[in-house]
Amino acid sequence: MTAAASVPGKELEDNHRAALRSALGDAVRFNEPLAPKTSMRIGGPAAAYVSVSTPALLAQVLQICESEGLAWTVLGRGSNVVVRDAGFAGVVIHLTGEFTKISVEGETIRAGGAVPIVAVCREAARAGLEGAEELAGIPGSVGGAIRMNAGTRVEIGDLVRRVGILIPGHPGLDILPQFAYRTSSLDRRAVVCFADLVLRRGDRQAVQARVREHLARRNATQPLSLPNAGSIFRNPPGDFAARLIEAAGCKGMRCGGAEVSPKHANFIVNRGGATCADVLSLIDRVRDAVRQRHGVELELEIQIL
Ligand SMILES: Cc1cc2nc3c(=O)[nH]c(=O)nc-3n(C[C@H](O)[C@H](O)[C@H](O)COP(=O)(O)OP(=O)(O)OC[C@H]3O[C@@H](n4cnc5c(N)ncnc54)[C@H](O)[C@@H]3O)c2cc1C
């Protein structure tokens, strides 16, 4: 099982380009390279790439996608997606402006959907609020983290009390999704505009020290100097994908420029010039090896766009 990376629909045609251009002006770009906007640094362009700075503009873009039946998706910080070599033939929505705001009131942090998780951790530490330290080092946005229920021992879903969303054709809604391991009940067509995270009052220096500890642990165990998309596979119940992959002898296995990291077996790194086809072939080889060695079917955690 893999979460769908986009809302399915039609590919962009000239009349759609004209409609987007006339409604959005400079906010839309065509044939926009996506590789630099993802942590894996691979893949082709977006047929249309729209930067939206307000909920009103977002509603307008969603309305166009919906009424024209276009394929669309939101791209957060691109740290959990791998873009296909042919790119994405629909509309990629990028949140900016109002969606990047963050504020602290008492023990609640309100963060826009585009706020980096790192900024949430920094604000929490500055305000002496504890509970989010384990999320430090997750290179995603609040919206992407909520969709994926990102985390380690603590997941973002443990902290979320309210999520403001927009769904095409509906007014803004405040909801509390259900969360499970690396997934949420968020509708595929819901865009996270903001979230309220509730933390606990703590000691500022102790919080900062725990954040530093956590970052150091990631640095020691993850191949952070090479482009990657985090864990490729979900952990199967009661086990770890990395353990199974390593025991199946896949560390260091390569397809073109893609390599199973010798440092962390559940990471595939781009050693330079990797294509999405390289990554997908390597994923197949790892899956085959794990199936043969352990009889376990690994499921993808990353999303293929
Ligand atoms: C080095 C590294 C370490 C990582 N460590 C962890 C970890 O410890 N734990 C963990 O869980 N993950 C980890 N990840 C994976 C990734 O960082 C998280 O899944 C992150 O939450 C994805 O956020 P993003 O903004 O990058 O989302 P993207 O990759 O841009 O998108 C992921 C999904 O979220 C959707 N999405 C993005 N923004 C919104 C929005 N505003 N509204 C609705 N949907 C949205 C996208 O459409 C897509 O389906 C790691 C990744 C890397 C590269």
The ligand as a MOL file (V3000), in Angstrom:
LIG
                    3D

  0  0  0     0  0            999 V3000
M  V30 BEGIN CTAB
M  V30 COUNTS 53 58 0 0 0
M  V30 BEGIN ATOM
M  V30 1 C 16.7980 13.0280 5.7870 0
M  V30 2 C 15.3290 12.7470 5.9960 0
M  V30 3 C 14.8860 12.3270 7.2430 0
M  V30 4 C 13.5370 12.0450 7.4660 0
M  V30 5 N 13.1530 11.6320 8.6920 0
M  V30 6 C 11.8500 11.3390 8.8970 0
M  V30 7 C 11.4200 10.8900 10.1900 0
M  V30 8 O 12.1880 10.7720 11.1390 0
M  V30 9 N 10.1060 10.5800 10.3450 0
M  V30 10 C 9.2040 10.7070 9.3240 0
M  V30 11 O 8.0310 10.4220 9.5160 0
M  V30 12 N 9.5860 11.1550 8.1040 0
M  V30 13 C 10.8810 11.4770 7.8710 0
M  V30 14 N 11.2670 11.9090 6.6360 0
M  V30 15 C 10.2760 12.0150 5.5450 0
M  V30 16 C 9.6470 13.4220 5.3870 0
M  V30 17 O 10.5180 14.4340 5.8660 0
M  V30 18 C 8.3080 13.5380 6.1060 0
M  V30 19 O 7.3660 12.6060 5.6100 0
M  V30 20 C 7.7360 14.9510 5.9540 0
M  V30 21 O 6.6930 15.1220 6.8300 0
M  V30 22 C 7.2420 15.2720 4.5540 0
M  V30 23 O 6.9280 16.6530 4.5170 0
M  V30 24 P 7.1390 17.4990 3.1770 0
M  V30 25 O 6.6980 18.8830 3.4160 0
M  V30 26 O 8.5190 17.3370 2.6790 0
M  V30 27 O 6.0980 16.7720 2.2370 0
M  V30 28 P 6.2500 16.4140 0.6860 0
M  V30 29 O 7.3300 15.4000 0.5300 0
M  V30 30 O 6.3450 17.6410 -0.1060 0
M  V30 31 O 4.8390 15.7420 0.4500 0
M  V30 32 C 4.4990 14.5420 1.1090 0
M  V30 33 C 2.9890 14.3540 1.0040 0
M  V30 34 O 2.3410 15.3540 1.7760 0
M  V30 35 C 1.4390 16.0900 0.9610 0
M  V30 36 N 1.4250 17.4640 1.4260 0
M  V30 37 C 2.4620 18.3220 1.5390 0
M  V30 38 N 2.0470 19.5050 2.0230 0
M  V30 39 C 0.7040 19.3920 2.2010 0
M  V30 40 C -0.3130 20.2710 2.6640 0
M  V30 41 N -0.0560 21.5270 3.0400 0
M  V30 42 N -1.5810 19.8070 2.7210 0
M  V30 43 C -1.8820 18.5380 2.3460 0
M  V30 44 N -0.9730 17.6630 1.8950 0
M  V30 45 C 0.3050 18.0920 1.8310 0
M  V30 46 C 1.9670 15.9470 -0.4580 0
M  V30 47 O 0.9410 16.1580 -1.4170 0
M  V30 48 C 2.4690 14.5250 -0.4240 0
M  V30 49 O 1.3880 13.6390 -0.5940 0
M  V30 50 C 12.6160 12.2030 6.3980 0
M  V30 51 C 13.0500 12.6470 5.1430 0
M  V30 52 C 14.3930 12.9150 4.9410 0
M  V30 53 C 14.8420 13.4040 3.5990 0
M  V30 END ATOM
M  V30 BEGIN BOND
M  V30 1 1 1 2
M  V30 2 1 2 3
M  V30 3 2 2 52
M  V30 4 2 3 4
M  V30 5 1 4 5
M  V30 6 1 4 50
M  V30 7 2 5 6
M  V30 8 1 6 7
M  V30 9 1 6 13
M  V30 10 2 7 8
M  V30 11 1 7 9
M  V30 12 1 9 10
M  V30 13 2 10 11
M  V30 14 1 10 12
M  V30 15 2 12 13
M  V30 16 1 13 14
M  V30 17 1 14 15
M  V30 18 1 14 50
M  V30 19 1 15 16
M  V30 20 1 16 17
M  V30 21 1 16 18
M  V30 22 1 18 19
M  V30 23 1 18 20
M  V30 24 1 20 21
M  V30 25 1 20 22
M  V30 26 1 22 23
M  V30 27 1 23 24
M  V30 28 2 24 25
M  V30 29 1 24 26
M  V30 30 1 24 27
M  V30 31 1 27 28
M  V30 32 2 28 29
M  V30 33 1 28 30
M  V30 34 1 28 31
M  V30 35 1 31 32
M  V30 36 1 32 33
M  V30 37 1 33 34
M  V30 38 1 33 48
M  V30 39 1 34 35
M  V30 40 1 35 36
M  V30 41 1 35 46
M  V30 42 1 36 37
M  V30 43 1 36 45
M  V30 44 2 37 38
M  V30 45 1 38 39
M  V30 46 1 39 40
M  V30 47 2 39 45
M  V30 48 1 40 41
M  V30 49 2 40 42
M  V30 50 1 42 43
M  V30 51 2 43 44
M  V30 52 1 44 45
M  V30 53 1 46 47
M  V30 54 1 46 48
M  V30 55 1 48 49
M  V30 56 2 50 51
M  V30 57 1 51 52
M  V30 58 1 52 53
M  V30 END BOND
M  V30 END CTAB
M  END
